[in-house]
Amino acid sequence: MREVEDNRLNVRFSSRSNDEVAQVGNQFNRMLDEINRLIDDVRESEAGKLKAEMRALTAQMEPHFLYNTLNTIYCKSVLGENDDVNEMIMALSQMFQIGLSGGKDWNSLDDELSHVQQYCAIQQKCYEGLFTYEIKVTDEELLRSPLPKILLQPIVENSIQHGFEDFTSGGEIRIGAIRDGDRLHLTIEDNGKGMDVDKVEQALLSPSSTKKGYALKNIKHRLSLFYGEEARMVFSSTPGEGSRTDLWIPMTSGEGGSNE
């Protein structure tokens, strides 16, 4: 009983006799078995709630980028630029295939980068000459790293929709992936008009009923659910010169991450 008071719930009473003390000890063992079963039930229930919330947040991201993408296709369709429309629909189809990922909550970094490439291809058709992009991965082994799906595309979308808001050409987006100890370090930077980092960080901490900053809030929330405090998202910016988002994500050997 003293060991149980120290939270060691795997101890058990044992006795060769069958006297009253042994009977009490056996009931004590059954009580510990029931406590452990209840603890396991609570853990399983909480894990199920966590997974459901993760999927709900991911599902909220999918309509977000889908609406914007369909709007860009509509623009080209109205203008009668059918070749571009066909290419954009094919790119959107590939985005769906990668984004749905067989119902999984995770994608490989390789798939996430392909998802971003298809998105950029669509946006380059809608905003011709507005921006170029490049992707650099220092180690091909990193491409197999699992991470929550639809993580990078909303950040790239922010660069296009907000960073290049006053641009007609000359925009640049650079996406990088390097190994930083036991973490995957992802960077997304642009040469847009910049942002007020303090306001962005305050917006992430405060509840809001508006859609402004929704994508970044969603990403921050999902990172917290998947990794707790092991993942980080940091913003930096120079007004008139551009913005940068850094993500540090724990390296894992397979789907599910450290919290699985």
Buried (B, 14 or more C-beta within 10 A) or exposed (E): EEEBEEEEEEBEBEEEEEEEEBEEBBEBBEEBEEEEEEEEEEEEEEEEEEBEEBEEBBEBBBEBBBEBBEEBBEBBBEEEBEEBBEBBBEBBEBBBBBBEBEEEBBBBBBBBBBBBBBBBBBBBBBBEEBBEBEBEBEEEEBBEBBBBBBBBBBBBBBBBBBBBEEBEEEBBBBBBBBBEEEBBBBBBBBBBBBBEBEEBBEBBEEEEEEEEBBBBBBBBBBBEBBBEEBBBBEBEBEEEEBBBBBBBBBBBEEEBBEBE
